[in-house]
Amino acid sequence: MSTLIVIGVFTFVAILIVGVTLALSHAVAPRMPTPVKGETYECGAEVFSDAWRQQNLHIYIFALLFVVFDVELALLAPVALVAKSLNAPWLVFTEVALFIAILGAGLLYAWRRGALTWE
């Protein structure tokens, strides 16, 4: 029970520090609004069209597939390092093979649905 109290106190103090810092910065920050500060800024270049533009959906699908396979690598690297020291390496191999098979099925599904073709 004492561990939960310590965690609660640290959480409360952290939230308090963040709240006080935000309130102080809001209270002390200078406010001088001008019309120029309200304009859209794009890398130092003058804005020549509306800021809202629809992006191609394939960008998001590629990004999502990248994140999935990046997380896969992050999850498999520690398993590969500890697999020899475990008592049942065949079990680890089976689990990793199943994990890769599920990801492969997902990749095959994305490929068949045309998510990897750029048109």
C-alpha positions as CSV (number, residue, x, y, z in Angstrom):
1,M,0.0,0.0,0.0
2,S,2.8,2.4,0.7
3,T,4.2,2.0,-2.8
4,L,0.8,3.2,-4.2
5,I,0.9,6.2,-1.9
6,V,4.4,7.1,-3.1
7,I,3.3,6.8,-6.8
8,G,0.2,8.9,-6.1
9,V,2.2,11.6,-4.4
10,F,4.8,11.7,-7.3
11,T,2.0,11.8,-9.8
12,F,0.3,14.7,-8.0
13,V,3.5,16.6,-7.7
14,A,4.3,16.1,-11.4
15,I,0.8,17.3,-12.4
16,L,1.1,20.3,-10.0
17,I,4.5,21.3,-11.4
18,V,3.1,21.1,-15.0
19,G,0.0,23.1,-14.0
20,V,2.0,25.8,-12.2
21,T,4.4,26.1,-15.1
22,L,1.7,26.4,-17.7
23,A,-0.2,29.0,-15.6
24,L,2.9,31.0,-15.0
25,S,3.8,31.1,-18.7
26,H,0.3,32.1,-19.6
27,A,0.3,34.9,-17.0
28,V,3.8,36.3,-17.8
29,A,3.9,35.9,-21.6
30,P,3.7,39.1,-23.6
31,R,0.7,39.6,-25.7
32,M,1.1,41.9,-28.7
33,P,-1.3,40.6,-31.5
34,T,-0.7,42.1,-35.0
35,P,-2.4,41.1,-38.3
36,V,1.0,39.7,-39.5
37,K,1.1,37.2,-36.6
38,G,-2.3,35.8,-37.7
39,E,-1.2,34.9,-41.2
40,T,-0.2,31.5,-42.3
41,Y,3.5,30.8,-42.5
42,E,5.0,28.2,-44.7
43,C,8.8,27.9,-44.5
44,G,9.4,31.5,-45.2
45,A,7.6,31.5,-48.6
46,E,4.5,33.5,-49.4
47,V,1.3,31.5,-49.2
48,F,-0.2,31.3,-52.8
49,S,-3.2,29.1,-52.2
50,D,-5.6,27.8,-49.6
51,A,-3.9,25.9,-46.8
52,W,-6.4,23.0,-46.9
53,R,-5.5,20.4,-49.5
54,Q,-6.4,16.8,-49.6
55,Q,-3.5,14.4,-49.5
56,N,-3.3,11.1,-51.3
57,L,-4.6,8.2,-49.2
58,H,-1.7,6.0,-50.2
59,I,0.7,8.1,-48.1
60,Y,-1.2,7.2,-45.0
61,I,-1.4,3.5,-45.9
62,F,2.3,3.4,-46.6
63,A,3.0,5.1,-43.3
64,L,0.8,2.7,-41.4
65,L,2.5,-0.3,-43.0
66,F,5.9,1.2,-42.1
67,V,4.8,1.6,-38.5
68,V,3.5,-2.0,-38.3
69,F,6.8,-3.5,-39.6
70,D,8.9,-1.1,-37.6
71,V,7.2,-2.2,-34.4
72,E,7.6,-5.8,-35.6
73,L,11.4,-5.3,-35.7
74,A,11.4,-3.6,-32.3
75,L,9.5,-6.6,-30.8
76,L,11.6,-9.3,-32.5
77,A,15.0,-7.9,-31.7
78,P,14.9,-8.5,-28.0
79,V,13.4,-12.0,-28.5
80,A,16.3,-12.9,-30.8
81,L,18.8,-11.8,-28.2
82,V,17.3,-13.8,-25.3
83,A,16.2,-16.9,-27.3
84,K,19.3,-18.9,-26.6
85,S,19.2,-18.4,-22.8
86,L,15.7,-19.7,-22.5
87,N,14.9,-23.3,-21.5
88,A,12.6,-23.9,-24.5
89,P,14.0,-22.3,-27.6
90,W,11.6,-24.3,-29.8
91,L,8.7,-22.5,-28.1
92,V,10.2,-19.1,-28.8
93,F,10.8,-20.1,-32.4
94,T,7.2,-21.2,-32.7
95,E,5.9,-18.0,-31.3
96,V,8.1,-15.9,-33.5
97,A,7.2,-17.9,-36.6
98,L,3.5,-17.5,-35.8
99,F,4.0,-13.7,-35.3
100,I,5.8,-13.4,-38.6
101,A,3.1,-15.5,-40.3
102,I,0.4,-13.2,-39.1
103,L,2.3,-10.2,-40.3
104,G,2.9,-11.9,-43.6
105,A,-0.8,-12.6,-44.0
106,G,-1.5,-8.9,-43.3
107,L,1.1,-7.9,-45.9
108,L,-0.4,-10.3,-48.4
109,Y,-3.9,-8.9,-47.7
110,A,-2.6,-5.4,-48.2
111,W,-0.9,-6.4,-51.4
112,R,-4.0,-8.2,-52.8
113,R,-6.2,-5.2,-51.9
114,G,-3.9,-2.9,-53.9
115,A,-2.6,-0.9,-51.0
116,L,1.0,-1.2,-52.2
117,T,0.4,0.0,-55.8
118,W,0.8,3.6,-56.4
119,E,-1.5,5.1,-59.0
